[in-house]
Amino acid sequence: MNLILKRYAYMHSCTLGALRVGDHALFTIERPWIRHTDEHGRSAIGGMPFQSCIPDGDYTMTPYTRPNGDDVYLISNPDLGVFINAADRPDGVGRYKVEIHSGNWVDDIVGCIAPGLMYKIDYKGRHMVTSSRAAMRVILAELRQQLRHTITIENVTGAVD
């Protein structure tokens, strides 16, 4: 199955998107896009590790059980600087262990993607997705029906970084 994530807002505080999983429409929240530069000031691929969302593109999804027992998916594309494990990175450069996992606010994620059933602004004025654990159950149920999965991440026309 191929999931489609259309990012519609790149903001100072977060990145928001709409995620299509089969017939289900979900919302996502991620860290803001932060361009990563190397020690020579050159732009490096993958975005800022542990602080940024990952670049738009096509990714492979791999099932993974976190140490806390949660079933999640790791997403990777070495051509975009996103790897499954730290040891997979050439010269130690690039992102790793980027997950799709539950979380309602941008503070709940570190460079990962958190899905939710709805999007809203909370009483403190923070962007959030709601019912993230329920959204993860939807994703897991849909993906258990097939073995191979990918996710395409793209901008909605007019969204800017």
Solvent accessible surface area in square Angstrom, and as a share of the most:
residue,aa,sasa,rsa
1,M,50,0.22
2,N,71,0.36
3,L,0,0.00
4,I,48,0.25
5,L,0,0.00
6,K,88,0.37
7,R,2,0.01
8,Y,80,0.30
9,A,21,0.16
10,Y,38,0.14
11,M,62,0.28
12,H,179,0.80
13,S,57,0.37
14,C,2,0.01
15,T,0,0.00
16,L,5,0.03
17,G,0,0.00
18,A,43,0.33
19,L,3,0.01
20,R,114,0.42
21,V,0,0.00
22,G,31,0.30
23,D,136,0.70
24,H,70,0.31
25,A,66,0.51
26,L,6,0.03
27,F,62,0.26
28,T,1,0.00
29,I,0,0.00
30,E,1,0.00
31,R,61,0.22
32,P,21,0.13
33,W,56,0.20
34,I,64,0.32
35,R,134,0.49
36,H,42,0.19
37,T,68,0.39
38,D,40,0.21
39,E,149,0.67
40,H,127,0.57
41,G,56,0.54
42,R,143,0.52
43,S,75,0.48
44,A,20,0.16
45,I,103,0.52
46,G,2,0.02
47,G,1,0.01
48,M,50,0.22
49,P,34,0.22
50,F,96,0.40
51,Q,94,0.42
52,S,0,0.00
53,C,1,0.00
54,I,1,0.00
55,P,25,0.15
56,D,49,0.25
57,G,21,0.20
58,D,86,0.45
59,Y,5,0.02
60,T,71,0.41
61,M,8,0.04
62,T,44,0.25
63,P,93,0.59
64,Y,58,0.22
65,T,80,0.46
66,R,62,0.23
67,P,136,0.86
68,N,105,0.54
69,G,49,0.47
70,D,39,0.20
71,D,60,0.31
72,V,3,0.02
73,Y,12,0.04
74,L,6,0.03
75,I,0,0.00
76,S,10,0.07
77,N,30,0.16
78,P,83,0.52
79,D,125,0.65
80,L,44,0.22
81,G,2,0.02
82,V,0,0.00
83,F,19,0.08
84,I,53,0.27
85,N,63,0.32
86,A,39,0.30
87,A,101,0.78
88,D,73,0.38
89,R,55,0.20
90,P,83,0.52
91,D,144,0.75
92,G,43,0.42
93,V,81,0.46
94,G,10,0.09
95,R,6,0.02
96,Y,60,0.23
97,K,72,0.30
98,V,4,0.02
99,E,13,0.06
100,I,0,0.00
101,H,9,0.04
102,S,21,0.14
103,G,9,0.09
104,N,37,0.19
105,W,74,0.26
106,V,26,0.15
107,D,103,0.54
108,D,68,0.35
109,I,1,0.00
110,V,76,0.44
111,G,2,0.02
112,C,10,0.06
113,I,1,0.00
114,A,0,0.00
115,P,0,0.00
116,G,0,0.00
117,L,66,0.33
118,M,118,0.53
119,Y,61,0.23
120,K,98,0.42
121,I,95,0.48
122,D,14,0.07
123,Y,193,0.73
124,K,127,0.54
125,G,50,0.48
126,R,93,0.34
127,H,44,0.20
128,M,15,0.07
129,V,0,0.00
130,T,28,0.16
131,S,56,0.36
132,S,4,0.02
133,R,145,0.53
134,A,25,0.20
135,A,0,0.00
136,M,10,0.05
137,R,153,0.56
138,V,35,0.20
139,I,0,0.00
140,L,25,0.12
141,A,54,0.42
142,E,30,0.14
143,L,1,0.00
144,R,157,0.57
145,Q,132,0.59
146,Q,86,0.38
147,L,174,0.87
148,R,206,0.75
149,H,8,0.03
150,T,57,0.33
151,I,0,0.00
152,T,28,0.16
153,I,2,0.01
154,E,63,0.28
155,N,71,0.36
156,V,58,0.34
157,T,140,0.81
158,G,68,0.65
159,A,20,0.15
160,V,108,0.62
161,D,113,0.58
